[in-house]
Amino acid sequence: MTGLRVETLAANAAEPITSAGNAQLGLAVLAGIAVIVLLITLFKLHAFLALTIGSLALGAFAGAPLDKVITSFSTGLGSTVAGVGVLIALGAILGKLLADSGGADQIVDTILARTSGRAMPWAMVLIASVIGLPLFFEVGIVLLIPVVLLVAKRGNYSLMRIGIPALAGLSVMHGLIPPHPGPLVAIDAIGADLGVTLALGVVVAIPTVIIAGPLFSRYAARWVDLPAPESMIPERTSDDPAKRPSFGATVATVLLPVVMMLAKALVDIVVDDPEHTVQRIADVVGSPLIALLAAVLVGIFTLGRAAGFTKGRISTTVEKSLGPIAGVLMIVGAGGGFKQTLVDSGVGQMILDLSKDWSIPALLLGWLIAVAIRLATGSATVATISAAGLVAPLAADMSTAHAALLVLAIGAGSVFFSHVNDAGFWLVKEYFGMSVGQTLKTWSVMETIISVVGLGSVLLLSLIV
């Protein structure tokens, strides 16, 4: 059981906040999601406000007392932020150190100096996967797309041949691998083991990123043949290697939290005794908070000080990293509030009751729910949070491995077919200088491939573990 799990009175409530029947609850869910979609897409309202209003609408349509709906939403928001807020902040600090110190440039330049020709798409997917481990998806895009544009221009490569692998690496990390917010919240809601989820997530991610990245980019380059837009090609962080941290130190810092969490998972499997001293130490050292905190502290020296940052500059870098994540924290928290409103309204039990007659495997059901919410709201994080809350009852009797696979199935569903209600869609469109149709044929299809291949890999693993 993950240490992230935060139990709440609302989550454990024996009675739902409404006595509405399944039909009314189903309509209430659709109405709540519709309100969120309309507010985000039609009225351009911020996702935090849209989720808050949508949660209240969901409760109202379900016939629940408004005071209980407010309590459910507030409790869900608080428990979600308590579970993942610190981790999001630490990830943002590490990402900012990585970008400002030139460590990201160092990784990119070192790999590209040894790569050319047909191997370049594979190098880009490797770079994106490594860089994407500690970074939010949006931060990773902002960091890597300029590099993609530079590589495409200087090497005279097709923009799609280089860009799609990089986007695939970032998206797979975002949807499947903790400590990204979506997987973390799903682990928390379902009660899965973080280390096991991380280990299985890596197994699922490898074939998924290969198929959706380097392999699919061949077709994407034929469908959309564009040069790198000159207006978007920026200056590099630093062209002087002497002012950057070393390649080895940078990679070691980025991978440190992953190694620590994987080590915990290995000890849990080998020792398998919660009272054993070795496992208790591993549980502390491999907890995401300690792992990310260790990476940040190490990064201050291996990234910041190695780049010549003074104490004041490091402090400023840390301070600047925290401001932009305020919106992310509130959106994630509001998504948790929406999820808790769903659960407390009895929707989770409704799904559980209906699924008994559907004969749909829990892993497929989790994926389908995440796909539906993703298509409706455009947010992978909201889809993950909401779907995890709905299918959490199905995980009660699951093994540790299958609970982890349920998290991964939901994560795969959460990235299905990004379209016009997804901020990432517009970010990619503008950076690559594509039309809406071109973005749908490349970026949106790539996201769908990630989702379907990810599900297939999860289902195959479920037959083995």
C-alpha positions in Angstrom: 0.0 0.0 0.0 1.4 3.3 -1.0 2.3 5.9 1.7 0.6 8.5 -0.5 -2.8 7.3 0.4 -4.8 9.8 2.4 -8.0 8.4 3.9 -10.9 10.8 4.4 -14.2 10.6 6.1 -15.9 11.3 2.8 -14.0 8.6 1.0 -15.0 6.1 3.6 -18.6 7.2 4.0 -20.9 4.2 4.3 -23.8 6.1 2.7 -23.8 8.2 -0.4 -24.7 11.9 -0.2 -27.8 11.2 -2.4 -30.4 8.5 -2.7 -30.7 8.9 -6.5 -31.1 5.9 -8.7 -28.6 4.7 -11.2 -30.4 6.4 -14.1 -30.4 9.8 -12.4 -26.8 9.3 -11.2 -25.7 8.4 -14.8 -27.4 11.5 -16.1 -25.9 13.6 -13.3 -22.4 12.4 -14.3 -23.0 13.3 -18.0 -24.4 16.7 -17.0 -21.5 17.5 -14.7 -19.0 16.6 -17.4 -21.0 18.6 -20.0 -20.9 21.7 -17.7 -17.1 21.4 -17.4 -16.7 20.9 -21.1 -18.9 23.9 -22.0 -17.3 26.2 -19.4 -13.7 25.3 -20.7 -14.4 25.2 -24.4 -17.2 27.7 -25.0 -16.7 30.2 -22.2 -12.9 29.7 -21.9 -13.2 29.5 -18.2 -10.1 28.4 -16.2 -10.2 24.6 -15.5 -10.1 25.2 -11.7 -13.3 27.2 -11.8 -14.9 24.9 -14.4 -14.2 21.8 -12.2 -15.5 23.5 -9.1 -18.8 24.6 -10.8 -19.0 21.2 -12.5 -18.8 19.4 -9.2 -21.6 21.5 -7.7 -23.6 20.9 -10.9 -23.0 17.1 -10.6 -24.3 17.1 -7.0 -27.3 19.3 -7.9 -28.3 17.0 -10.8 -27.9 14.0 -8.5 -30.3 15.5 -6.0 -27.7 15.8 -3.2 -27.9 18.5 -0.5 -25.6 21.4 -1.5 -23.8 21.5 1.9 -22.8 17.8 1.5 -21.6 18.4 -2.1 -19.5 21.3 -0.9 -18.0 19.1 1.9 -17.3 16.3 -0.6 -15.6 18.7 -3.0 -13.5 20.4 -0.3 -12.5 17.1 1.2 -11.4 15.7 -2.1 -9.5 18.8 -3.0 -7.7 18.9 0.3 -6.8 15.2 0.3 -5.5 15.3 -3.3 -3.3 18.4 -2.7 -2.1 16.8 0.6 -1.1 13.7 -1.3 0.6 15.1 -4.3 1.2 18.8 -3.7 4.6 18.6 -2.2 5.7 16.1 -4.9 4.5 18.5 -7.7 6.5 21.3 -6.1 9.7 19.2 -5.8 9.3 18.1 -9.4 8.9 21.7 -10.5 12.1 22.7 -8.6 14.1 19.9 -10.2 12.8 20.7 -13.6 13.7 24.4 -13.2 17.3 23.5 -12.1 17.6 21.2 -15.0 16.6 23.8 -17.5 18.3 26.9 -16.1 21.7 25.2 -15.4 21.9 24.0 -19.0 21.8 20.4 -17.9 19.0 19.6 -20.4 21.2 21.1 -23.2 24.1 19.0 -22.0 22.0 15.8 -22.3 20.7 16.8 -25.7 24.1 17.8 -27.2 25.9 14.8 -25.9 23.5 12.3 -27.4 23.1 14.2 -30.7 26.8 14.5 -31.1 26.9 10.7 -31.3 23.8 10.2 -33.4 22.9 11.0 -37.0 20.7 9.8 -39.9 18.2 7.1 -39.2 19.1 6.9 -35.5 18.0 10.5 -34.8 14.3 9.7 -34.1 15.4 7.1 -31.6 17.8 9.6 -30.0 14.9 12.1 -29.7 12.6 9.6 -28.0 15.4 8.7 -25.6 16.1 12.4 -24.8 12.4 13.1 -24.3 11.9 10.1 -22.1 14.8 10.9 -19.8 14.0 14.6 -19.7 10.3 13.9 -19.2 10.9 11.8 -16.1 10.9 14.7 -13.6 9.0 17.3 -15.6 5.4 18.2 -16.2 4.2 17.5 -19.7 3.7 21.2 -20.5 7.2 22.1 -19.1 8.7 19.3 -21.1 7.1 20.6 -24.3 8.4 24.1 -23.7 11.8 22.7 -23.0 12.1 20.2 -25.7 10.2 21.6 -28.7 12.8 24.4 -29.2 15.5 21.6 -29.3 13.4 19.7 -31.8 13.2 22.7 -34.0 16.9 23.3 -33.8 17.7 19.7 -34.7 15.3 19.6 -37.6 16.7 22.9 -39.0 20.4 22.2 -38.5 20.2 18.6 -39.6 17.7 19.2 -42.4 15.3 16.6 -41.0 11.5 16.4 -41.4 10.0 18.2 -38.5 7.5 15.3 -37.8 10.3 12.7 -38.0 12.0 14.4 -35.2 9.1 16.0 -33.3 6.7 13.0 -33.0 9.3 10.8 -31.1 10.0 13.7 -28.7 6.3 14.3 -28.1 5.7 10.5 -27.6 8.4 10.3 -25.0 7.0 13.2 -23.0 3.4 12.0 -23.3 4.1 8.4 -22.3 6.0 9.6 -19.2 3.2 11.9 -18.4 0.4 9.3 -18.7 2.1 6.2 -17.2 5.1 7.0 -15.0 5.0 8.4 -11.5 5.9 10.9 -10.1 3.8 12.7 -12.7 0.5 14.0 -11.1 -2.0 11.8 -12.9 -0.4 8.4 -12.1 0.3 9.6 -8.5 -3.3 10.6 -7.9 -4.5 7.3 -9.4 -2.2 5.3 -7.2 -3.5 7.3 -4.2 -7.2 6.7 -5.2 -6.9 3.0 -6.0 -4.4 2.2 -3.2 -1.8 0.7 -5.5 1.8 0.3 -4.6 3.9 3.1 -6.2 7.1 1.1 -6.7 5.3 -1.8 -8.4 3.3 0.7 -10.5 6.6 2.4 -11.5 8.3 -0.9 -12.4 5.3 -2.2 -14.5 4.9 1.3 -16.0 8.4 1.2 -17.4 7.7 -2.2 -19.0 4.5 -0.8 -20.6 6.2 2.4 -21.6 9.0 0.9 -23.7 7.0 -0.8 -26.5 4.4 2.0 -26.3 6.9 4.8 -26.9 8.7 2.9 -29.7 5.5 2.3 -31.7 4.0 5.8 -31.1 7.3 7.6 -31.5 10.0 6.5 -34.1 7.8 4.0 -35.9 4.7 6.2 -36.3 6.8 9.3 -37.1 7.6 7.7 -40.5 3.9 8.0 -41.5 3.4 11.3 -39.8 6.3 12.8 -41.9 4.6 11.6 -45.1 1.2 13.0 -44.1 2.5 16.4 -42.9 5.8 17.6 -44.4 6.7 20.9 -42.8 10.0 22.7 -42.2 10.7 24.1 -38.7 9.0 27.5 -38.4 11.7 30.2 -38.2 9.8 32.3 -35.8 9.8 29.6 -33.1 13.5 28.7 -33.2 15.0 30.2 -30.0 18.4 30.7 -28.7 20.0 28.0 -26.7 20.3 28.2 -22.9 24.1 28.1 -23.2 26.5 27.2 -26.0 29.5 27.0 -23.6 29.9 23.5 -22.2 32.2 24.8 -19.5 29.2 26.6 -17.9 27.0 23.5 -17.8 26.9 20.5 -15.5 28.5 17.3 -16.9 26.4 14.8 -18.8 27.0 12.0 -16.3 26.0 14.2 -13.3 22.9 15.5 -15.0 21.6 12.1 -16.0 22.4 10.7 -12.5 20.5 13.5 -10.9 17.4 13.0 -13.1 17.4 9.2 -12.6 18.1 9.3 -8.8 14.4 9.4 -7.7 13.4 6.7 -10.1 16.3 4.5 -8.9 15.3 5.1 -5.3 11.7 4.2 -5.9 12.6 1.1 -7.9 14.9 0.0 -5.2 12.0 0.2 -2.7 9.9 -2.0 -5.0 12.7 -4.6 -5.3 13.1 -4.7 -1.5 9.4 -5.0 -1.0 9.3 -8.0 -3.3 12.5 -9.7 -1.9 11.9 -9.1 1.8 8.1 -9.0 1.8 8.0 -8.2 5.6 6.6 -4.8 6.6 8.3 -5.1 10.0 11.7 -6.0 8.7 14.3 -3.2 9.3 15.6 -3.3 5.7 12.1 -2.9 4.3 11.2 -0.2 6.7 14.3 1.8 5.7 13.6 1.1 2.0 10.0 2.3 2.5 11.3 5.6 3.8 14.1 6.1 1.3 12.0 5.0 -1.6 9.0 7.1 -0.8 8.4 9.7 -3.5 8.7 12.6 -1.2 12.1 11.5 0.1 13.3 10.4 -3.4 12.3 13.7 -5.1 13.7 15.8 -2.1 17.0 13.9 -2.4 17.1 14.6 -6.1 16.5 18.3 -5.6 19.1 18.6 -2.9 21.6 16.7 -5.0 20.6 18.8 -8.0 21.5 22.0 -6.2 25.1 20.9 -6.2 25.3 18.7 -9.4 23.3 21.1 -11.5 23.1 24.6 -9.9 26.6 24.9 -8.3 28.2 23.0 -11.2 26.8 25.7 -13.6 28.3 28.4 -11.4 25.1 29.5 -9.6 25.6 31.4 -6.4 23.5 30.7 -3.4 21.3 33.7 -4.3 20.8 32.4 -7.9 19.8 29.0 -6.6 17.3 30.5 -4.2 15.9 32.6 -7.1 15.6 29.6 -9.3 13.7 27.6 -6.7 11.4 30.6 -6.1 10.6 31.0 -9.8 9.9 27.3 -10.2 7.1 27.4 -7.6 5.0 30.3 -9.0 3.9 28.6 -12.3 2.7 25.5 -10.6 0.0 27.2 -8.5 -2.5 26.8 -11.3 -1.4 23.1 -11.8 -1.9 22.4 -8.1 -5.4 24.0 -8.0 -6.5 22.2 -11.2 -5.2 18.9 -9.8 -6.9 19.6 -6.4 -10.2 20.6 -8.1 -10.0 17.4 -10.1 -9.7 15.5 -6.8 -12.7 17.4 -5.6 -14.7 16.4 -8.7 -13.6 12.8 -8.2 -14.6 12.8 -4.5 -18.0 14.3 -5.5 -18.5 11.4 -8.0 -17.6 8.9 -5.3 -19.7 10.3 -2.5 -22.7 10.6 -4.9 -22.5 6.8 -5.2 -21.4 6.8 -8.8 -18.5 4.4 -8.0 -21.0 1.9 -6.5 -23.2 2.4 -9.5 -20.3 1.6 -11.9 -19.5 -1.5 -9.7 -23.1 -2.7 -9.8 -23.4 -2.2 -13.6 -20.1 -3.7 -14.4 -21.1 -7.0 -12.8 -23.6 -7.5 -15.7 -21.3 -6.1 -18.4 -18.7 -8.8 -18.2 -16.1 -6.2 -19.0 -12.6 -6.8 -17.4 -11.8 -4.1 -14.8 -8.7 -3.1 -16.7 -10.7 -2.4 -19.8 -13.5 -0.7 -17.9 -10.9 1.7 -16.3 -9.5 2.5 -19.7 -12.9 3.1 -21.3 -14.0 5.5 -18.5 -10.7 7.4 -18.7 -11.1 7.6 -22.5 -14.6 9.0 -22.2 -13.6 11.7 -19.6 -10.5 12.6 -21.7 -12.5 13.1 -24.8 -15.1 15.2 -22.8 -12.8 17.4 -20.8 -9.5 17.4 -22.8 -7.5 16.9 -19.6 -5.4 13.7 -19.0 -5.1 14.6 -15.3 -8.8 15.1 -14.8 -9.5 11.9 -16.7 -7.1 9.9 -14.6 -8.4 11.4 -11.3 -12.1 10.9 -12.2 -11.7 7.4 -13.6 -9.6 6.2 -10.7 -12.3 7.4 -8.3 -15.0 5.6 -10.2 -13.2 2.2 -10.5 -11.5 2.2 -7.1 -14.1 -0.2 -5.6 -13.0 -2.8 -8.3 -9.5 -2.8 -6.9 -10.5 -3.9 -3.4 -9.9 -7.6 -4.1 -7.1 -7.2 -6.6 -3.5 -8.3 -6.2 -0.8 -5.7 -5.9 0.3 -6.2 -9.5 -3.2 -6.0 -10.9 -4.0 -2.9 -8.9 -0.9 -1.3 -10.4 -2.0 -2.5 -13.9 -5.4 -0.8 -13.3 -3.6 2.5 -12.6 -1.7 2.0 -15.9 -4.8 1.1 -17.9 -6.4 4.4 -16.6 -3.3 6.3 -17.5 -3.3 4.9 -21.0 -6.9 5.9 -21.4 -6.3 9.4 -20.2 -4.1 10.3 -23.2 -6.6 9.1 -25.9 -7.1 11.4 -28.9 -6.1 14.8 -27.8 -8.2 17.4 -29.7 -9.4 21.0 -29.5 -10.4 21.0 -25.8 -6.8 20.0 -24.8 -4.3 22.8 -24.1 -1.5 20.5 -25.2 -3.1 20.3 -28.7 -2.8 24.1 -29.2 0.7 24.2 -27.7 1.9 21.6 -30.2 0.0 23.3 -33.1 1.5 26.7 -32.5 5.1 25.5 -31.8 5.1 23.4 -35.0 3.2 25.9 -37.1 0.6 23.4 -38.1 -3.1 23.8 -39.0 -5.8 22.2 -36.9 -6.2 19.4 -39.5 -2.4 18.7 -39.6 -2.3 18.6 -35.8 -5.2 16.1 -35.7 -3.4 13.9 -38.3 -0.1 13.8 -36.3 -0.3 14.8 -32.6 -3.9 13.5 -32.1 -3.2 10.2 -33.8 0.0 9.7 -31.9 -1.8 10.2 -28.6 -4.4 7.6 -29.7 -1.7 5.1 -30.5 -0.1 5.6 -27.1 -3.5 4.9 -25.5 -4.3 1.8 -27.5 -0.8 0.2 -27.4 -0.5 1.1 -23.7 -3.8 -0.8 -23.0 -2.7 -3.7 -25.1 0.6 -4.0 -23.2 -1.3 -3.8 -19.9 -3.7 -6.6 -20.9 -0.8 -8.8 -22.0 1.0 -8.2 -18.7 -2.2 -9.1 -16.8 -1.9 -12.6 -18.2 1.6 -13.0 -16.9 1.8 -11.3 -13.5 
